[in-house]
Amino acid sequence: MHFRVTPVALGLTVLLTLVVILAAGTGPYQIPPGEVVTTILDRVAGNHDQGQTATVLFQIRLPRIAAAICVGAALSAAGAAYQNLFRNPLVSPDILGVSHGAGLGAVIGILFGLPVAVIELMGFVTGSLTVVLVSALAWSLRERGDILMLVLAGIVVGALAAAAISLVKIIADPYSQLPMITYWLLGSLASIRPDDLAVVVPTVAIGLIPLFLLRWRIAVLSLGDDDARALGVDARRTRQVVIAAATLITASVVAVSGVIGWVGLMVPHLARLLVGPRFDRLLPVSILLGASFMVVVDTLARTIAPIEIPIGVLTALVGGGLFVWLITRHGARALWRRE
């Protein structure tokens, strides 16, 4: 199966470019779109002007926009892969507990007053270890069905991690630590640093590569293990690779952005309305659509109120509204089109 650029993907690429230009110029210091483009092209040409516009763009807004693109693309790709893998339209990237696991590591780091870099590292490590624990638990009961046991193990381990987070919030200092923990759990890109991008962008890219290379095998998994084996696909090994890749990209972005819900659940459904259920088309469209969506939401989060609104609050409001619209406009069958 060869990858080709579809008109929808091309249109979404143009949309993402326009959204980035507009987001880069939006804020307390307004920058016209033409000046945004000119400043970026000057920097690409080697002109390292340190004027106010260049400083705002390259030191503040563009790193944050790049992080939003990375987070939106990663969560959307993981959600599309998991929905196809588990053959369930209500699956999101945290189905195996990675978000709660990462949250537990991060809040423990905040509780002990550790540096931000260490907190992010703890979030990534504990998020990954949570999925390893879920997989090990499901493997120990594999005779009862891998898919079912993975989901059940993810629910149980995620609930335990959520309970541990609640315990940490109870014992945390209510005047200093608790507000930090609450804000982190609601998701934000306000504290993103260039050092974060240097780690997250390559990590997400590494996780997306196997999803692209195995996209036709992932599509076959939606038919069930028996049909997949009949078509020459090792369902168990492919599932393990998908889980590892999705965990890598989800844990890496959650570690730096906090818990951001609904993106990995809703964006694949919107992409499916545009290009149908074929995973080779669904994956790139989900990535582009998720990146644009996250840039727009992050721009709203930092501009629509005197104080910054956590991204998780906005994604829940927008995602819930889109979910209601999707069901009322297209019916429940629109959640899982297989034709």
C-alpha positions in Angstrom: 0.0 0.0 0.0 1.6 3.2 -1.2 1.2 6.5 0.7 -0.1 9.3 -1.5 -1.2 12.8 -0.7 -5.0 13.1 -1.0 -6.8 16.4 -1.6 -8.1 16.4 1.9 -4.6 16.0 3.4 -3.3 18.8 1.1 -6.1 21.0 2.2 -5.5 20.3 5.9 -1.8 21.1 5.4 -2.7 24.5 4.0 -5.2 24.9 6.9 -2.5 24.1 9.4 -0.1 26.6 7.8 -2.7 29.4 7.9 -3.6 28.5 11.5 0.1 28.7 12.6 0.5 32.1 10.9 -2.6 33.5 12.6 -1.8 32.0 16.0 1.8 33.4 15.8 0.4 36.9 15.3 -2.3 36.7 18.0 -1.7 37.9 21.5 -1.2 41.0 23.6 1.5 42.0 21.1 -0.4 41.8 17.8 1.7 40.9 14.7 0.1 41.2 11.2 0.2 37.9 9.2 2.4 39.4 6.5 4.9 40.5 9.1 4.8 37.0 10.6 5.7 35.4 7.3 8.4 38.0 6.5 10.0 37.6 9.9 10.1 33.8 9.6 11.5 33.9 6.0 14.2 36.4 7.2 15.2 34.0 9.9 15.3 31.1 7.4 17.5 33.2 5.1 20.0 33.7 8.0 18.9 37.1 9.3 19.0 36.7 13.1 17.4 40.1 13.8 16.7 40.4 17.5 13.9 43.0 17.3 10.8 42.9 19.3 8.8 41.0 16.7 11.5 38.4 16.2 11.9 37.9 20.0 8.1 37.4 20.5 7.9 35.0 17.6 11.0 32.8 18.1 11.3 32.9 21.9 7.7 32.7 23.0 5.0 32.0 20.4 6.6 29.7 17.8 8.0 27.2 20.4 4.6 27.0 22.0 2.9 26.5 18.6 5.3 23.8 17.7 4.5 22.1 21.0 0.8 22.4 20.3 1.3 20.8 16.9 3.3 18.0 18.4 0.7 17.3 21.2 -2.3 17.5 18.8 -0.6 15.2 16.2 0.5 12.7 18.8 -2.8 12.3 20.7 -4.8 12.2 17.4 -2.5 9.5 15.9 -2.6 7.4 19.1 -6.3 7.7 19.3 -6.8 6.7 15.7 -4.5 3.7 16.1 -6.1 2.6 19.3 -9.7 2.9 18.0 -8.7 0.7 15.0 -6.7 -1.7 17.2 -9.5 -2.2 19.8 -12.3 -1.9 17.3 -14.1 0.5 19.6 -15.1 4.1 18.7 -14.9 5.2 22.3 -11.3 4.4 22.8 -8.8 7.2 23.5 -5.0 7.3 24.0 -5.4 6.8 27.8 -7.3 3.5 27.5 -4.3 1.7 28.9 -3.7 4.1 31.8 -0.8 6.1 30.3 -2.3 9.5 31.2 -3.0 8.6 34.8 0.4 6.9 35.1 2.2 10.0 33.8 0.0 12.2 36.0 1.0 10.2 39.1 4.7 10.5 38.4 4.4 14.3 37.7 2.4 15.0 40.9 4.8 13.0 43.0 7.6 15.1 41.5 5.7 18.3 42.4 5.0 17.0 45.9 8.8 16.6 46.5 9.6 20.0 44.9 11.7 18.5 42.1 12.9 20.5 39.1 10.6 20.8 36.1 12.8 18.6 33.9 12.8 15.9 36.5 9.0 16.2 36.9 8.6 15.7 33.1 11.0 12.8 33.1 9.1 11.1 35.9 5.8 11.6 34.1 7.2 10.0 31.0 8.7 7.1 32.9 5.7 6.3 35.0 3.3 6.7 32.1 5.3 4.1 30.1 5.7 1.8 33.1 1.9 1.9 33.6 1.3 0.5 30.1 4.0 -2.1 30.7 2.2 -3.2 33.8 -1.1 -3.3 32.0 0.4 -5.4 29.2 2.0 -7.8 31.6 -1.3 -8.2 33.5 -3.1 -8.9 30.3 -0.4 -11.3 29.1 -0.7 -13.3 32.4 -4.4 -13.8 31.6 -4.0 -14.1 27.8 -6.1 -17.3 27.6 -9.2 -15.1 28.2 -8.6 -12.8 25.2 -5.9 -10.2 24.6 -8.1 -7.3 23.6 -10.6 -7.7 26.5 -7.9 -8.2 29.1 -5.9 -5.2 27.9 -8.9 -2.9 28.2 -9.9 -4.3 31.6 -6.3 -4.2 32.9 -6.0 -0.6 31.6 -9.2 0.4 33.5 -8.0 -1.2 36.7 -4.5 0.2 36.7 -5.7 3.6 35.5 -8.2 3.7 38.4 -5.4 2.8 40.9 -3.2 5.5 39.5 -6.1 8.0 39.7 -6.7 7.0 43.3 -3.0 7.5 44.1 -3.1 11.0 42.5 -6.1 11.9 44.7 -4.1 10.7 47.8 -1.1 12.9 46.7 -3.5 15.9 46.3 -4.9 15.4 49.8 -1.4 15.4 51.5 0.0 18.2 49.3 0.4 21.7 50.6 -2.9 23.5 49.8 -1.3 26.9 49.2 1.7 26.0 47.0 1.7 22.4 45.8 -2.0 21.7 45.3 -2.6 24.6 42.8 0.4 23.4 40.8 -0.8 19.8 40.8 -4.3 20.8 39.8 -3.1 23.1 37.0 -0.8 20.4 35.6 -3.6 17.8 35.6 -5.8 20.2 33.6 -3.1 20.5 30.9 -1.2 23.6 29.7 1.6 24.6 27.3 2.4 27.8 29.2 5.6 26.5 30.6 6.9 24.9 27.4 10.7 25.4 26.8 12.9 24.9 23.7 14.6 22.1 25.7 11.2 20.3 25.9 10.8 20.5 22.1 14.3 19.1 21.6 13.2 15.9 23.4 9.5 15.6 22.5 9.6 16.3 18.8 12.2 13.5 18.0 10.4 11.1 20.4 7.0 11.7 18.8 8.6 11.3 15.3 10.1 8.0 16.4 6.7 6.8 17.6 4.9 7.8 14.4 7.3 6.0 12.1 6.1 2.5 12.9 2.5 3.6 12.7 3.1 4.8 9.2 5.1 1.8 8.1 2.6 -0.6 9.5 -0.5 1.3 8.6 -1.9 -1.4 6.3 -1.3 -4.1 8.9 -3.0 -1.9 11.5 -6.0 -1.6 9.1 -6.2 -5.4 8.9 -6.4 -5.7 12.7 -9.8 -4.1 12.6 -11.1 -7.3 11.0 -10.2 -9.4 13.9 -7.2 -11.7 14.8 -8.5 -14.7 12.7 -8.9 -12.6 9.5 -5.6 -10.9 10.1 -3.8 -14.2 10.4 -5.6 -15.4 7.2 -4.1 -12.4 5.4 -0.6 -13.1 6.7 -0.5 -10.5 9.5 0.9 -11.4 12.9 -1.8 -9.8 15.0 -0.1 -10.2 18.3 3.2 -8.8 17.2 1.6 -5.9 15.3 -0.6 -5.1 18.3 2.5 -5.0 20.5 4.3 -2.6 18.2 1.2 -0.3 17.9 0.8 -0.2 21.7 4.5 0.6 22.2 4.5 3.3 19.6 1.2 4.9 20.9 2.5 4.7 24.4 5.8 6.4 23.5 4.1 9.4 21.8 1.4 9.7 24.4 3.6 9.6 27.4 6.1 12.0 25.9 3.5 14.7 25.2 1.6 14.2 28.4 4.8 14.6 30.3 5.3 18.2 29.1 1.7 19.3 28.6 -0.2 17.6 31.4 -3.4 15.6 30.8 -5.3 16.9 27.8 -8.5 14.9 27.1 -10.9 14.5 24.2 -8.3 15.2 21.4 -7.4 11.6 20.8 -11.1 10.6 21.1 -12.8 13.2 18.9 -10.3 14.1 16.2 -10.2 10.6 14.6 -14.0 10.6 14.4 -13.9 14.0 12.5 -11.1 12.6 10.3 -13.2 9.5 9.6 -16.0 11.7 8.4 -13.6 13.3 5.9 -11.8 10.3 4.5 -13.6 7.2 5.8 -12.3 4.4 8.0 -9.3 3.3 5.9 -6.4 3.6 8.3 -3.8 4.5 5.7 -5.9 7.7 4.9 -7.2 8.2 8.4 -3.7 8.4 10.1 -2.3 11.4 8.2 -5.6 13.3 8.2 -6.0 12.7 12.0 -2.4 14.1 12.5 -3.0 17.2 10.5 -6.5 17.8 11.9 -5.3 17.2 15.5 -2.4 19.6 15.0 -4.6 22.4 13.7 -7.2 21.8 16.4 -4.6 22.0 19.2 -3.0 25.2 17.8 -6.5 26.8 17.7 -7.4 25.6 21.3 -4.0 26.7 22.7 -4.4 30.2 21.1 -7.9 30.5 22.6 -6.5 29.4 26.0 -4.0 32.2 26.1 -6.2 35.0 24.6 -9.9 34.7 25.4 -9.6 35.6 29.1 -7.4 37.9 31.3 -5.8 34.8 32.8 -4.8 31.7 30.8 -7.4 28.9 30.7 -6.1 25.3 31.0 -6.2 23.6 27.7 -7.9 20.5 29.1 -10.9 22.6 30.1 -11.3 23.9 26.5 -10.8 20.6 24.9 -13.5 19.0 27.1 -15.9 21.8 26.2 -15.2 21.7 22.5 -14.8 17.9 22.4 -18.1 17.3 24.2 -19.9 19.8 22.0 -18.5 18.1 18.8 -19.5 14.7 20.2 -23.1 15.8 20.7 -23.1 17.4 17.2 -21.7 14.2 15.7 -24.3 12.0 17.2 -27.3 14.3 16.6 -26.3 15.1 13.1 -25.0 11.8 11.8 -26.3 9.3 14.3 -24.5 6.8 16.5 -23.4 4.8 13.4 -21.2 7.7 12.4 -18.9 6.8 15.3 -17.7 3.6 13.6 -18.1 3.6 9.9 -16.5 0.5 8.4 -17.6 0.8 4.8 
